[in-house]
């Protein structure tokens, strides 16, 4: 195992110490695994809390800040945060208008966020929860009942965060988060496995000349293993799977070509070029592109494509100003 780490047991806390040093405007608690925006709690504003296992950076801690999340809870690598972390973050950001929990559909995450929401009710904090389940590759996996939550989590956090920034109430913020999830689909392809530091060995194995279609962000099996193909064929397989589940013709779309952690940006742009051609050829109009390693799986090579069918209001909220460590613009 060759990784730029110290102790495999302390990688999450060490990484959070680095986040705190690089972004002193955030309130980071490395020992307890929470990251909170500097101005929290914001009185009279709905707060957004998300989180999950570490190893998917910049998701979620990299998206804490103006226009996105108020707090993130960082579990151990590929392991859900515990209810104590989630309730601590929820209480830290509650400004009296309620808190939205954005939860990727993995069994541990769903159960622990549910327990934290019950604890929040005991503290008289109103909580709404939205489950992200955008992955079209498999119906059930090793970690889920139902579809996995993957790249569209970024879409939900950004668009719901923008509406919360405008002062909308909890019901409205939760409703638009659910709408974004319903209008989004993702599909991932792995060219190599990744290694969890504490385990010290790959999460799965691929033979030379193989790739996995429909891989999960923890290395869960996808649809099938097939011979390694070129970028055009990989993108075609990904977008064909998305289009079969959510027809894209006639839609204006937001497209994320996401590197899984071990894929150079050059290759991600090659994949995006193929995606743009595919979508144009199938009657969709790309109005907002995003390329980069935003939802990763440690050092896994491959890519995930996520597509959201936009409306004018969703486009407006996507364009709203955002200032986080990993995503920022002021359009």
N, C-alpha and C positions, 0 to 999 in steps of 0.2 A: 504494500500500500504506500503510494507516494502522494502525500498531501501536505499542504502548507499549514500545518496545525502544530499544537503543543501536545496536550493530553487529549486522547480521543474522547474521554469522558467529559471534557469541559468545552467542547467546540462551540456549543450554543452560547454559553456565558462569555467566552472569549470573543466571539463574533459580535455580540451585543456591546461589549466594551469598546470594540472598534467602531461600531455604529455611533455610540455616544461620543467618542472622541472626534469623529468626522462630522457629526451633526449636533453640536451642543445646544441647538434650539429645541431638540427633543428631550423629553424626560424618559430616560432609559433606566430600567432596573434589571441589570444583567442576572442577578441571583434569582429573581422571581420571574424572569422572562416576559416582562411587559414593556411596551413602548407607547408613550402618550404624547400627543401634540402639546406644544409649549403653552398654548393659551387655554387648555382645558382646565375645568369645565367651562363651556360657553353658555351663559345664562340664556334661557329661552330658545335654545337651538337643539334640534335632535342630534344625538351623537351616534356615530357608527363605530362598532367594534367588530373586528374579524380576527382570524388567527388560524393556526393549524400547526402541523409538524414543521420543524425547520428543515432546511435543505432545498427549499423552493425559492430562495431569495432572487429578486427583491420582494416577492410575495411573502408575508404581508407587511412586515415592519417597514419596508422601503416605500410603502404607500401611506404612511401616516403623515398628515399635514393638511394645510388649507386645501379644501376642495375634494378631499378623499376621506380617509379614516381619521377618527379621533384617537383610536388606540388599536394596538395589535397585541395578541397573546402568542408567544413563541414556545411551542412544545419542543421536546427533544427531537432529534432528526427522525422524520417520518413518523412521529408520534403525537397524538393530539395533546393540546394544552389541557390541563386539569381544571375542574370547576373553580378551584380557589384562584387560579390565575385570571379566569374569565370574569368572575364576580369582582375581583379587585380592579380590573380594568374598567368594568362597567360602572362601578361606583366612582372611580376617578374622573370619568368624563361626563357623568350625568349632570345636565344643566337644568333639569326640571321639565324638559319637554319630551322625555322618553329616550330610549336607546334602541337602535336597530342592531341585531346580531346577524352578520352575514356569514353563513356556514357552508363550507364545501361538503358535499354529500359523501362523507365517510363515516362509518358507524361510530367510531370513537368521538369524532368531532360533534356529530349530531347529539349523542348521548350527553357529552360533557357540557355543551352549550345549553342543552335543555335543562340540565341540573342547575347551571348557573342562572338561567332565567327564572327558575323557581326560587332560588336564593334572592334574586333581585326583587321579586314580588314581596318577599318577607321584609325587604328594606323600603317598600312602597315606591319602587322604581318600575315604571311601565316599560316593558320590553316587547318588541316584535322581532320575529325571526324569519329570515329568508334562506331557503336551502338552494344552493347552486348545483345544478345537475345537467351540465351542458354536453358531456361527452357522449358521442353517438356510437362509439366503438363496440361497447358491450352493454348488455342490460344489467347484469350483476357482475361483481368482481370479488376478489379475495377480501376487499376492504369495505364493500358496500352492499346494501340492498337497493337496487335501482342504479341509475346512471351516476357516474362519478362527476364531481365538480372539478373543473380544470381551468382552462384559459379564460373563460367568460367571467370568472371571479373578478378579474381586473375591470371588465366592462361594468359590472354591477357596482363595484366599489367607487369607480370614478363618477358614474352618472348619478347614483343615489347620493354620493357625497356632494355633488354640485347642487342638487335640489335641497339638501339639508342646509348647505351654506346660504341658500336664498331665504331660509326661514320657514320652509314648509313643515307641516305637522307630521307626526310619526306615521299615521295611516297613509299619507301621500308618499312619503319616502319609501315605506315598505312596499307600496303598490308599484311604484316605478322600478324598484329593485326586482320585483317578481316579473314585471313586464320585460325587462332587459334579459333576465334569465330565459324566459319563454321564447324570446326572439333570437337566442344565441345557440350556436352549436360548435363543437370542437372535435378534432381528430388528431391523434399523435402517432408518430412513427419513430422507433428507436433504431439507431445504427450501432449502438454499443450499450452495455450496462453501466451502472454506477455502483460505487462502493460506499456503504454506510460506515463512517469512521469507527464506531464501536464494534462493528462486525468484522471489519478488516478483509472482507471478500465481496466479490460482486453480488448484487441482488439477484441476478439471473445470468445465463450464459447464452451467447450467440455464436454459432459456428462461423468460420470464415465464409464470406459470401452470403450471409443471411441478414435479414432485417425483420423487425417485428412490427406488423401493422396494428394500430389501435392500442398501443402501449399506454399504461397508466403512469402517472407522475411519481409513483413509488416503485416502478418496475413491475407492476402487475401485468400478467399476460394480456395480450390484445386479442385480435380476431384470428390471426394466423401468422406463421413465419413463412416468408417467401424469399426467393433469391434477391440479393441486393440489386436495386434499380437506380436509374439516374433521377435527377431532381424533378424533371418534368413528369416522370411516371409516379414518383412519390406524391407530388402535389395533386396529380390527377386522381390517385386513389383516395387521398384525403378529402378533397372537395367533392368527389363523386359520392362518398359516404355521407357527407354533410348535406348535399343537395337531395339525396334520396330521402333523407329524414325531414328536411326543411327546404322545399323548393326555393331557389334563389332568383329565378328568372323574373325580371321586372322590378327587382328590389334595389334600393340604394343601401349599400352595406359598409360597415366598419369591419376591416380585416386586420387581424393580428397574425403575423408570421413570427412565431415564438421559438427562440433557440432553447434547447433543453438543458443547457449548461456547458456542453462540450463542443458545440458547433460554432465555428468562426462566423463573424458577422458577414463576411464575404459570401459564405454559403447561404446564409439566411436571405441575403438580397437576391441570390440566384433563385431561391425558392419563391421569394415574393414576386419576381418577374414572371415566373411560371404561373403563380396564382392570379396575378392581374390579367394575364392572357386568357387563362381558363375562365375566369369570371366574365370578362368581356365577351368571350365566345359563347357563353351560356346565358347571356341576356341580363347580367347583373352589372350595376354601376358602382365602382368603388369610390366612395366620397371621402372616406377617412381611412388611411393606412397607418399601421404601426408595425415596426420591425425591430426585433431585439430580444434579448434573454430576459423576459419579464416573469415567467412562471417556470422555474427550472427544476431539475431533478439531479442535484449535485453536478457531477461531470458527465452525465449521460449525453451522448451524441445523438442528434436527430432533430426533429422539429414538430411543433404542434401548430395547426392552423385553427383559428377561432374566427367565426363570422357572426356578426349581429346585423339583423335587418332593421335599419334605422327608420325613424319617423322624424319630421322636422323638430319636434320637441327633444327627442333623444340626441339628435345632432347638436342642438343648441347646448344641451347640458354637457355633452362630451367636450365641446369647445370651451366651456367655462374655465376660468383660470384655475390652475392647480399648482401647488408648490409642495412637493414631497422629495425625499432623497432620490427616488427612482423615476419620477414622472413630474415634469413641470413645464408649464407654458402659460402665457397670458395673452390669449387671442382677443 
